[in-house]
Amino acid sequence: MDEIAIRVSGVGKTFKLPHEKSGSIKNLAINFYKRNKSFDLQKALNNISFDVKKGEFIGIVGRNGSGKSTLLKLLAGIYEPTQGTIEVNGKLTPFIELGVGFSPDLTGRENVYLNGALLGFNRKEMHSMYKDIVDFAELHKFMDQKLKNYSSGMQVRLAFSIATRVKSDILVLDEVLAVGDASFQRKCFNYFMHLKRTNQTVVLVTHDMEAIRQYCDRAIMIEEGNIVYQGHPEEISQEYQKLFALEVDKDKTEYKDDKKDRWGTEKIKTTHSHVVVGDEQIIISAEFKANENVDAPVIGFIVLGPDGKNILEGNTHRLKFDTKPMKKDQVLKIEWTFQNVLKNGKYDLTLAVCDQSLVEYYDWFNKATTFNVNKEGSTGGLIDPQIKIPKFAVT
């Protein structure tokens, strides 16, 4: 157990949902004396087992109602498991129900000190942190207003800013942290990157597959209370996206759950891909054909290295490039270029096209093509950028 931060063994959670309603004092009194109260059983989790190693950043994904929130509350000790055990090796801090203990009739400033006290800080410690907390939350103009006048997003930002000051061995983070405008979201994700760089043990629940790919060492997917997949973040993010491909187009017979290399609703389909490798630049070209009328799609690529890991990726959404709607049988051609910083080796290219919501994938094509990089004098490093020596002197 020395190398394990969290061990979840055969955990299940069942809730009892009573049939009797107690909407009044009279009904409450009547139901209290009933001997045979009827209820339904709702199984939220079923025989869940996994380990989280110390220093591991693990992601948990799943659709709404899959059991993610229940699992988080079990890890945090808010719920007790109906069966199985959870062992935690170290101090665990849950960033789940942020702002619990906030008082709506107190100001933001007063709530900072109140929430800090609940987290175990004394007034002197909170006074030394106060400016950093407010700077992070970006709520300078609102700190002397009552909390009941804050939006829900503002309250979460303030609570998150306080919670980041807690020193802990294990952090359990909910996706609700990525709130606010682009600037604050960037701060949240910079904080995640800091946790990763410092080998903090983190359990992150999110619907954001880019966060799963970027930060996580491993991921778990839960569906209907069961672990259905666990493994490499890229594989899990694809399995999660396939759920929505099935949901969007359930009548498609072409889709098969065991299609690992290609899947999607096929409203748009990849028809051609090619990679030109030069010593200084790499050019990726691709063509896509519409099988029906669709709104402006998002088109992207991923380059996978010799070890199968994601090396780099790009898409029109991230590059803020506006595509155009497509009519049936129209063909879209696109090129991407980037500096050839890849070291010598064999690489696989994945292509993807989806709708603007990034939920419905028309075509996800793993290993659409393969290419080789073979440069003279390539280094043994992870990447091989062009390096110059602008200055050299012997004195």
C-alpha positions, 0 to 999 in steps of 0.5 A: 500500500506504500505506493498506492494513494487510493484503493477501491475494492469491490465497491457498490452503492445502493440508495433506498427511494421511499414510496411514501411522500412526507410533504406535511407534518401529518404525513410524516407522523403517519409514515413514522409509525408504518411498520412495512414501509415500501421503497425502491432500490437504486443501484448507483455503483456496482462492484467498482475496483481500481487503484490510484498510485501516488503521484498519478493524475487519473481521469474519470469520465461518463455520461450524466447519471453514470455514477461519477458523482456518487463515486467522488462522494464515496472517495471524499467520505461523504457517502459510505459504500453499501459494499466493498472498501475504500482505503485512502493513504494520506490526506484527501481534499475534495473539491466537489461541493465548493462553497459549503459553509458560505453564508449568503448574508455575509460579504465575499470578504467575510466568507473568505475568512469563514470558509478558510476557518472551515478548511482549518486556517487561522485568521492570520494565515487567511490574512496572508493569503487574502490578496492572492485569493482575490487576485486568482478569483478576479473578484476585486470589485465584489468582495464587499458585496453580500454573497447572495448578490453573486452569480453561482459562477462567482461563488464557485470561483471564490470557493475554488480560489480558497480551496487551492490554498489547501495543502493535501496529499490527494485532490479530488476535483470536479469539472465544475471548477472550469467556470467563468471566462476564458481567462479564469478557465486558463488559470484553472487549467494552469493550476491542473498543470502545476499539480501534474508537474509537482506529481500531485495525486489527483482524481479529476472528473470531467466531460472535457476530453481535451483535459483528459488527454492533456493532464491525465496519466490514465483514465476510467470510464463509467457507464450505468454504475460499472467500469466499462473501460480503463487505460490510456487517456486517448483510448478512453476519450475515444470510447467516451465520444463513441457513446455519443456517436451511438446516441446521435445516430442509433439507427446506423447499422454501419457502426460497430462497437468493436471498430477500434480504428474507425467510427462515427455517424458518417455524415461526413467521411474521410476520403483521402489523406497524405503527409509530406515530410521535409527537413523543416516542415511537415504538410498534412493534407486531407479530403472529406466528402459530405453524405448529407447536408451538414452545418460547418464542421470541425476538422482535426488531426492527431499525430501519434508517436512510435510509442502510440502516445499523442505527440501533437494535435490541431483542429479548426476550432482551436485555431479559430478557423471558420469552416463552411456548411457542406451540401451532400456530395460536396468535398472539402480539402484542407492542409495543415503545416507545422515545423518538423520538430519530430525525431526520427521514427514512424508516426501514425496520423489520426483524422477526425471531423465532428459538429461544432458542439464537439459531441457528434463525430461524423468520422474518427479515423485512427491510423488514417495514414502512416509516415516516417521522419528520417533526418540526418543527424537527428538527436536522441531527444523527445523532439528534434527542433532546428537548433542554431548557435548565434554566438560562440566566443573563446576568451 
